[in-house]
Every structure is written in C-alpha cells, then in structure tokens.
Amino acid sequence: RMAELGTVYRYERSGVLHGMLRVRGFTQDDSHIFCTPEQLEDEISGIIDLIETLMTTFGYTYKAYLATKPTNSMGSDEEWERATNALEGAMKKRGMPYEVDEGGGAFYAPKIDVKLFDAIGREWQGPTVQVDLNLPGRFGVNYIGEDGNKHNAIMVHRAVLGSMERFCGGLIEHYAGAFPLWLAPTQVSVLPISDRHLEVAKAVEAKLKAMDMRVHLDERSETVNYRIREAQMQQVPYMVVIGDKEVEDNVVAIRHRRQGNLGTMTVEALAEKLKQEIANKENN
C-alpha cells in the first residue's frame, strides 16, 4: 500500500471554474494498493471503512455509486466482472447503500464514486476506489503464486478525500465557517476586561497553548462586548472573559458562540472540557 499527496492539473474552461470546488490545479491524496485477486475484496472493504470514518468525522453527507464498464474499455469481460463483483461485494457486505452508474467506469477500471453533498444539496465528486485492469500488465507488476508461476497483481487506485481543495471548500460551506472546536482555526479567544486583568489572561493563554490549543489573546482597548461580538462573528467556538470577580475567585467566565454564557469554571476544568470535546471530535 503506497500513498502520496500529489498535485495534478486540468485545463478547465473558465466558465466552469467554481471557487475551491472546481479548480485547474489541485492536490489529491492518491494511493495505490497492489494485491492478489483473493485479497481484493478485503482491501476494498478497508478503503470503504476509511472513507466512512472520514466522512462521518467531518460531518459530510454523501452518496455512493458503482460505475460499471463503459463502451470503450480495456481488458476482458472476465476481468471486468471480477473487479466489479469485488467492488459491489464489499459494499453489500457492509450494507453500504449505492446506485449503479451504468457505463460510468473509467476505460481501464470499474470504480466506486462517492459524491459529497454541499450546503445547497449539489453533488461533488469526492472519494473514489478504482480497480485497475490495465497498468499492472503494462508495467509488469506481478507476484509468484502458490502454483510457482508469475501472475499479474491487481492494482487499486484510491483517494479518500478526493481533492484537498474541494474537500476543504465543501467543509467551509457545510459549516458556514462555524467549524467544530477540533477544526476551528482559532479555538479560544481570551478577553481580559481591562489592562489590570491582562497578566491573568496571559497565564490562561499560556496554559491552553501548552495543551496545543489554538488560542488568541485579544488585549485591544475596545469594550469587552465589542470583542465578544467580533469573536462570535469570526465563529470562534469559545470565549474566555476575565474580570475582577474572575481574578478574585481564580476562575474564568466562559461563553460559547451559540449557547452564550456557560458560567464560570477553573482553567483546569475548562482545559479538560475542551480536551474531551476535541478528542471526541464533537460536531456540535
């Protein structure tokens, strides 16, 4: 199993370019798996597991298609049948719903295409699994079977994100910029009410950063309400407000961008709460 991130190019016409969702240069998480016919279905099943894990973790909704032999194709009917059956068998075995895209395969391979839904319900090509019937023979990729003879290996192309640009563009639309805590560019904004609270605010910032959290200390002289509103506009998940009472009680006041005021807690309790939310990749 070999994988790489590779940049590829397509000379898309200017009229069909579409933000990050359709571009001329993009990066694929490309992988090639070499296996025997007996290993094929299990390898495909493993890829589907990975695709499902990623899609559900990132909160995408999607639809799978089995793309079958086109009119112009390479390879024998027997090879196409074996490859198509392996793809279909892996989906059926795990109860994955799919539609058949008759004749939608590449000229060299049947494939599973996973289409991602964007914020307004349009489908975009994302992950793909292709069983290549052409390249192993052309490149002499073979193995010694139990019979002592050489056999062509089977080659599986797969991309679980599809294109990095399209995947990220879709996520931005999907979340409307309000990324869950584990994905948010800035996870916490620390807001001292005045200059006399700055020292404590810096200590809070340092504690959270020491736990690898993405923290912004907003020490501008604007009112705290102005800074809270701006943090919410920037979709920062959590705001930590520090004033006289918080310093006296050795706690911090917590605000969530959607739920509003969450009360006070110690920095240690806050850190534990955030750590759990990140570890569980909560999608709230």
N, C-alpha and C positions, 0 to 999 in steps of 0.2 A: 504494500500500500504506500503510494508516494503522493505527496501533496505540495502545492506551491501557491503563492499569490502571484498571479501574472496579469500584466496589463495587455489588453487587446484593443483593436481599433475597428470601427465600422464607419464607412463613409455614408452616414445617414443624411438624407436630404434635409435642408434647413427647415422645411415646413413640418417635419415630424419630430424634431428635437423638442424635449419636454423636461425642462428643469434637470433634476438629478435622475429622473426616471427613464429618460432615453437620451443618451449622450453618444459622442463619437469615440471617446476613449474611456475605458472602464476597467476595473480590476476584478478578476474572477478568483474565487477560492477553488482552484482547479485541482482535481485529484484523479489518479489513475490506479486502478486495482487490477492486478494480474492474478488469475486463479484458474482452477480446473473446472470442468463442467459440473462436477459433483459439489463444488464449493459455491457455485454461482448464486443459488437462491439465498443461502445464508448471508453471503456478502451483501446482496441487495437489501435483505431484511435489516442488516446492521446499519446501512445508509439511511433507510427509512426511519429507523429509531432515532438516528442523529437529527434528521430533518424535523421530525415531530417534536423532539426535545427543544430544538432551537425555535421553531415556530411558536410553540406554546409559551416558552420562556419569554420571548419578546412580545407576546400578545397578538401575533398576527392571526387572521383568519385566512383560510386558503382552500383550494380545491385541486384534486389530483386528476390527471388524465393519463391514460395508457395510449401512447402514439404508436400505431402499427405500420406495417410495411407500405411504403409509397409505390407508385407505379414504376418509377425509375430507382432501382436499388442494386446493391452488390450483395453477393452471397447466395447460397442455395435456399430453397424453401424450407429445407430441414433445419438449417442454421437459424433462420428467422423464427421458425416455430419454437425451437428450443429456447432462444433468447426471450421471445415474447412470453412463453409459458413461465419462465423463471421470474420475470418482472410481475406478471399477473399473480403467480402463485404466492410471491412474497407479500403482495398487498392483500390478497384474500386471507392468507394465514393469520394476519394480524387485524383483520376486519377493517381495513382502511377503505373508505368509500372512494370510488373513482368513476370516471366516464371514459369510454373508448373514443379516441380520436382516430377514426379510420383513415389510414394513409398519411398520418401526420408525422411518422417517424423520419429520421434523417436517412439519407441514401445508404448509409453504412450501418444503421442500427435502429432497433425499436427503442423506445425510451418512456420513462415516467416524467411527465412535466408537472411541476407544482406551480399553480398560478396564485399569486398573492392578491388579496383584495385591498384596494386603497380606501381612503376616507369616504369616497362617494360611490364605492361599490364596483369600480372598474377592476378588471383582471390584468395583472402584470406577470410576465414570465419570471419565475424565481428559481428555486432549486430544480435540478434535473439529474436523472440517472439514466445512462445510456450504455447498452451492451454492444461493444464494437466488434463487428464481424469482419472487418477489413484490415486494420493495421497490424494485428499480431502476425498474420500471414505475410504481409509485405515487409515487416521488419524482422521476420524470423524469430519471433518471441515464442519459445517452446519450452517444454519440460519433458522429462523422462517418466513415462507412465509405469504402472505396475507390470505391464507386459514387456518392459525393457525398451520400448520404442519411443521415438520423439512424437509429441503431439503439440499442436498449436495451443498456446494459452488463450484464455478468454480475457478480454480487456474491458474493464468497466470505467467509463468516464463519469465523474460525479462533481456537482457543485451544490453545496448545501445552503449557501446564501444566494447564489446566482451571481449578481454583480454587487459589489460593495456599495457602489453609488446608488443603485436602485433600491437596495435593501434599506440604506440609511434614509434616502428620500422618502420612502414609504413610511418609515417609522416616524419621521418628523410630522408627516400629515396625520398618521394614525393617532399620535398622542397630542396633536395640535400644539407641539412644543412643550407640553407638560409631561416630561419624561418621569417614569417612576424613579424613586430615590436612587436605586442602584445604577441607573443610566444617566441621571441628570448631570450636566456639565458642572454646575455648582449645586452641591447637596445641602449646604447650610450657609445661611447668611447671619453673621454675628453683629448685633446692633447695640452698641453702648448708647445710653440715652444722652450722656454728656461726657465731657472730657474727663471728669473725675472717675468715670467708670471704665475708662479705656484700659487701664492696667489689668483689671479683672477680665475684660473682654479679650485681651491679647493672650492671657493664660488659657482661657476657654478655647480660643482658636488653636493654640499650640497643642492642647490635649487632643482635640479632634483630628488635627493634621497628623499627629503621631500615630493615629489609628488609620492612616491612609484615606481619610475623608477629604472631599474637595470642599474647602471652606473659604468664604470671602468675609473679611472683616471690613464692614462699611463704617468708617470713622469720620465721614463727612459732617459738616456742621449743620446739615439740613435737619428738620424735625424728624423724630423717630417715626411718626405716622407717614411722612413723605417717603422715608426709606423703606418702611414696610410695604407701602403701596408699590414702590418700584421693584422690590424683590418679588412681589406677587406677579407683577406684570412680566417679569423675566422668568416666571414659573419656577422659582427656587422652592423646593419642597418644604424646607423648614427654616424658620427664622428664630433666632435666639436673642431675646431682649434682656438687657442688663441695666438696672437702675439701682437706686438707693436700697430699696427693700430687698432686692435680689442679692446685693453685696452683703447686706446685714445678715440675711438668712442662709448665705452660702448656697444659693440655688440660682437657676436661670428660668426665665419665663419663655415658654415655647408657643410658637404659632405655626400652624400648618397652612399652606397656600389655599386649601379648600375648606378645611374643617375649622379654621380660625383659631381662637385661643384654646390651648390644651392645658393650661395651668402651669405650675412650676414643678421642677424636679432638680435633683443634683446633676452636675455634669456627668458623673459616673453613670447615673441611671439613664440619662439621655444617650450617652455613648452606647450603652448596652441595647437600648431600644433601636437605635439606628443600625447598629451592627447586625441585630437579628433581622431587621427589615431588608437589609442589603443581602445577607446570607440566604434568606428565603426568596430573594428576587420578587418581592411582593409587587403586585401590579395594580396598586390602588390609585 
